[in-house]
Amino acid sequence: MGPNPVWQAEALVGLMPLEPGMRVLDLGCGNACSSVFLAKEFGVEVWATDLWIKPEENLRRVVEAGVEGRVHPVYSEARSLPYAEGFFDAMVSIGAYHYFGTDDLYLGYFSRFVKPGGRIGIVQPGPVEEYETLPPAHLEEYWKWDFCAWHSPAWWRRHWEKTGLVTVEVADQLPHGWDDWLQWNEACDLDGGTPGREEARMLHGDGGRTLGLTRLVAHRNS
Protein backbone atom coordinates (compact mmCIF):
# COMPACT_ATOMS: atom_id res chain seq x y z
CA MET A 1 0.00 0.00 0.00
CA GLY A 2 1.77 3.12 -1.23
CA PRO A 3 5.37 3.35 -2.46
CA ASN A 4 7.26 0.21 -1.44
CA PRO A 5 6.99 0.23 2.38
CA VAL A 6 10.05 -1.96 2.93
CA TRP A 7 12.30 0.45 1.00
CA GLN A 8 10.89 3.32 3.01
CA ALA A 9 11.25 1.50 6.33
CA GLU A 10 14.87 0.64 5.53
CA ALA A 11 15.64 4.28 4.74
CA LEU A 12 13.95 5.40 7.95
CA VAL A 13 15.36 3.01 10.53
CA GLY A 14 18.88 3.63 9.34
CA LEU A 15 18.45 6.82 11.38
CA MET A 16 16.58 5.16 14.25
CA PRO A 17 18.73 2.70 16.23
CA LEU A 18 16.67 -0.41 16.95
CA GLU A 19 17.77 -3.23 19.24
CA PRO A 20 16.40 -6.75 19.71
CA GLY A 21 13.47 -6.88 22.10
CA MET A 22 12.41 -3.27 21.62
CA ARG A 23 8.67 -2.61 21.40
CA VAL A 24 7.79 -0.77 18.18
CA LEU A 25 4.48 0.68 16.99
CA ASP A 26 3.98 0.55 13.20
CA LEU A 27 1.02 2.89 12.70
CA GLY A 28 -0.89 2.62 9.44
CA CYS A 29 1.03 -0.55 8.60
CA GLY A 30 -1.21 -1.55 5.66
CA ASN A 31 -0.38 -5.12 4.70
CA ALA A 32 2.22 -5.28 7.51
CA CYS A 33 5.20 -5.65 5.15
CA SER A 34 7.10 -2.99 7.09
CA SER A 35 6.24 -4.70 10.39
CA VAL A 36 7.55 -8.05 9.17
CA PHE A 37 10.71 -6.37 7.89
CA LEU A 38 11.40 -4.69 11.23
CA ALA A 39 10.85 -7.90 13.19
CA LYS A 40 13.04 -10.00 10.89
CA GLU A 41 15.90 -7.55 10.41
CA PHE A 42 16.16 -6.07 13.90
CA GLY A 43 14.60 -8.62 16.24
CA VAL A 44 12.12 -6.09 17.59
CA GLU A 45 8.53 -6.77 18.65
CA VAL A 46 6.05 -4.87 16.48
CA TRP A 47 2.43 -3.86 16.96
CA ALA A 48 1.18 -3.69 13.35
CA THR A 49 -1.71 -1.25 13.64
CA ASP A 50 -4.09 -0.37 10.82
CA LEU A 51 -7.69 0.64 10.19
CA TRP A 52 -8.09 -0.42 6.56
CA ILE A 53 -6.66 -3.95 6.64
CA LYS A 54 -8.28 -6.60 8.83
CA PRO A 55 -5.92 -8.00 11.47
CA GLU A 56 -6.72 -11.59 10.47
CA GLU A 57 -5.42 -10.82 6.96
CA ASN A 58 -2.20 -9.44 8.38
CA LEU A 59 -1.90 -12.35 10.80
CA ARG A 60 -1.90 -14.72 7.82
CA ARG A 61 1.04 -12.82 6.31
CA VAL A 62 2.82 -12.68 9.66
CA VAL A 63 2.55 -16.47 10.12
CA GLU A 64 3.74 -17.10 6.55
CA ALA A 65 6.74 -14.85 7.21
CA GLY A 66 7.67 -16.81 10.33
CA VAL A 67 7.38 -13.91 12.78
CA GLU A 68 4.26 -14.96 14.67
CA GLY A 69 4.61 -13.81 18.27
CA ARG A 70 6.87 -10.94 17.25
CA VAL A 71 4.39 -9.04 15.07
CA HIS A 72 0.97 -8.38 16.58
CA PRO A 73 -1.74 -7.26 14.11
CA VAL A 74 -4.08 -4.69 15.67
CA TYR A 75 -7.20 -3.06 14.25
CA SER A 76 -7.42 0.55 15.42
CA GLU A 77 -8.15 4.10 14.35
CA ALA A 78 -5.17 6.44 14.72
CA ARG A 79 -6.97 8.65 17.22
CA SER A 80 -8.11 5.80 19.44
CA LEU A 81 -5.00 3.70 20.04
CA PRO A 82 -5.40 0.89 22.61
CA TYR A 83 -1.98 1.26 24.23
CA ALA A 84 -0.59 2.42 27.56
CA GLU A 85 1.33 5.68 27.69
CA GLY A 86 5.08 5.16 27.38
CA PHE A 87 4.63 1.55 26.19
CA PHE A 88 6.80 1.79 23.05
CA ASP A 89 10.53 2.23 22.63
CA ALA A 90 10.01 3.57 19.10
CA MET A 91 7.17 4.37 16.71
CA VAL A 92 7.08 4.53 12.92
CA SER A 93 4.53 5.36 10.28
CA ILE A 94 5.20 4.57 6.62
CA GLY A 95 3.06 6.34 4.03
CA ALA A 96 0.19 6.98 6.44
CA TYR A 97 0.93 9.75 8.95
CA HIS A 98 -0.33 12.56 6.70
CA TYR A 99 -3.86 11.10 6.87
CA PHE A 100 -4.16 12.17 10.51
CA GLY A 101 -0.96 13.89 11.62
CA THR A 102 -1.52 17.29 10.01
CA ASP A 103 -3.88 18.03 12.91
CA ASP A 104 -2.04 20.49 15.18
CA LEU A 105 -3.00 18.45 18.23
CA TYR A 106 -2.22 14.97 16.97
CA LEU A 107 1.45 14.80 17.93
CA GLY A 108 0.48 15.59 21.52
CA TYR A 109 -1.72 12.50 21.49
CA PHE A 110 0.61 10.25 19.50
CA SER A 111 3.87 11.03 21.29
CA ARG A 112 2.53 9.98 24.68
CA PHE A 113 2.75 6.31 23.65
CA VAL A 114 6.55 6.38 23.30
CA LYS A 115 8.94 6.54 26.24
CA PRO A 116 10.78 9.82 26.93
CA GLY A 117 13.80 9.76 24.65
CA GLY A 118 12.14 7.23 22.34
CA ARG A 119 12.18 7.95 18.64
CA ILE A 120 9.31 8.66 16.25
CA GLY A 121 9.88 8.34 12.50
CA ILE A 122 7.70 8.86 9.45
CA VAL A 123 8.11 8.61 5.68
CA GLN A 124 5.42 9.72 3.22
CA PRO A 125 4.89 11.51 -0.10
CA GLY A 126 5.59 15.23 -0.03
CA PRO A 127 6.75 18.22 -2.06
CA VAL A 128 10.32 19.48 -1.98
CA GLU A 129 8.96 22.88 -0.90
CA GLU A 130 5.51 24.15 0.05
CA TYR A 131 3.34 25.53 -2.75
CA GLU A 132 1.20 28.58 -1.95
CA THR A 133 -1.39 28.36 -4.73
CA LEU A 134 -2.25 25.73 -7.30
CA PRO A 135 0.22 22.93 -8.00
CA PRO A 136 2.69 23.46 -10.85
CA ALA A 137 1.15 23.39 -14.31
CA HIS A 138 2.85 20.11 -15.21
CA LEU A 139 1.00 18.38 -12.32
CA GLU A 140 -2.45 19.93 -12.60
CA GLU A 141 -4.04 17.11 -14.59
CA TYR A 142 -3.02 14.59 -11.92
CA TRP A 143 -3.72 16.62 -8.80
CA LYS A 144 -6.33 15.43 -6.33
CA TRP A 145 -7.78 17.39 -3.46
CA ASP A 146 -6.31 15.15 -0.74
CA PHE A 147 -2.78 15.85 -1.94
CA CYS A 148 -3.16 18.96 0.23
CA ALA A 149 -1.99 16.75 3.13
CA TRP A 150 1.41 16.25 1.47
CA HIS A 151 3.98 18.57 3.01
CA SER A 152 7.66 19.40 2.75
CA PRO A 153 10.33 18.40 5.28
CA ALA A 154 10.55 22.01 6.48
CA TRP A 155 6.78 22.12 7.08
CA TRP A 156 6.85 18.93 9.14
CA ARG A 157 9.82 20.15 11.16
CA ARG A 158 7.93 23.32 12.14
CA HIS A 159 4.72 21.37 12.72
CA TRP A 160 6.41 19.06 15.25
CA GLU A 161 8.89 21.43 16.88
CA LYS A 162 6.32 24.12 17.67
CA THR A 163 4.74 21.73 20.19
CA GLY A 164 7.92 21.49 22.26
CA LEU A 165 7.13 17.81 22.78
CA VAL A 166 9.84 16.43 20.51
CA THR A 167 13.23 17.36 19.12
CA VAL A 168 13.51 16.79 15.38
CA GLU A 169 16.77 15.11 14.45
CA VAL A 170 16.22 14.67 10.70
CA ALA A 171 13.81 16.36 8.28
CA ASP A 172 14.69 15.72 4.65
CA GLN A 173 13.65 14.04 1.45
CA LEU A 174 14.87 10.53 0.75
CA PRO A 175 17.70 10.61 -1.78
CA HIS A 176 16.17 9.44 -5.08
CA GLY A 177 12.89 8.89 -3.22
CA TRP A 178 10.82 10.01 -6.18
CA ASP A 179 12.59 7.46 -8.38
CA ASP A 180 11.90 4.65 -5.87
CA TRP A 181 8.26 5.77 -5.87
CA LEU A 182 8.20 5.70 -9.67
CA GLN A 183 9.76 2.24 -9.88
CA TRP A 184 7.13 0.94 -7.47
CA ASN A 185 4.30 2.36 -9.57
CA GLU A 186 5.76 0.87 -12.73
CA ALA A 187 5.96 -2.51 -11.01
CA CYS A 188 2.33 -2.18 -9.88
CA ASP A 189 1.30 -1.32 -13.42
CA LEU A 190 3.02 -4.41 -14.82
CA ASP A 191 1.27 -6.53 -12.23
CA GLY A 192 -2.11 -4.92 -12.91
CA GLY A 193 -2.21 -3.40 -9.43
CA THR A 194 -2.68 0.09 -8.10
CA PRO A 195 -1.83 2.95 -8.19
CA GLY A 196 0.08 2.08 -11.35
CA ARG A 197 0.02 3.97 -14.61
CA GLU A 198 -1.46 7.40 -13.86
CA GLU A 199 0.73 8.04 -10.86
CA ALA A 200 3.77 6.83 -12.81
CA ARG A 201 3.00 9.38 -15.54
CA MET A 202 2.78 12.09 -12.89
CA LEU A 203 6.17 11.17 -11.45
CA HIS A 204 7.78 10.87 -14.88
CA GLY A 205 6.53 14.33 -15.77
CA ASP A 206 7.75 15.80 -12.52
CA GLY A 207 11.17 14.14 -12.52
CA GLY A 208 11.77 14.92 -8.86
CA ARG A 209 11.37 18.69 -9.31
CA THR A 210 8.35 18.93 -7.02
CA LEU A 211 7.55 15.57 -5.45
CA GLY A 212 9.44 13.02 -3.41
CA LEU A 213 9.34 11.11 -0.15
CA THR A 214 9.57 13.17 3.03
CA ARG A 215 11.42 11.64 6.01
CA LEU A 216 11.23 12.83 9.60
CA VAL A 217 12.90 11.45 12.74
CA ALA A 218 12.48 12.93 16.22
CA HIS A 219 12.81 11.89 19.85
CA ARG A 220 10.33 12.58 22.61
CA ASN A 221 11.47 15.16 25.11
CA SER A 222 11.35 14.31 28.81
Number of C-alpha atoms within 10 A of each C-alpha: 15 15 22 18 24 17 16 24 22 15 16 22 16 9 15 20 10 19 12 12 14 16 21 25 26 26 27 25 28 24 23 30 19 24 32 28 21 23 23 17 11 15 18 23 24 29 22 28 30 23 15 13 18 16 21 12 12 25 20 12 18 24 13 10 13 13 20 16 11 20 29 20 27 22 17 19 15 20 11 9 15 13 13 10 13 14 14 24 21 27 25 26 23 28 24 21 19 22 13 14 19 16 11 12 12 14 17 15 14 17 23 17 22 24 19 17 15 20 27 25 25 25 26 25 25 25 20 19 14 15 13 6 6 9 16 12 8 12 17 11 10 12 16 9 6 9 13 12 14 22 22 24 22 16 15 22 19 12 16 22 13 12 13 10 18 23 19 19 14 15 21 18 23 19 12 12 22 25 19 18 22 25 17 21 25 21 16 17 17 12 10 11 12 17 17 19 18 14 18 21 16 18 23 13 12 16 14 17 12 19 24 28 29 27 24 24 23 23 22 20 14 9
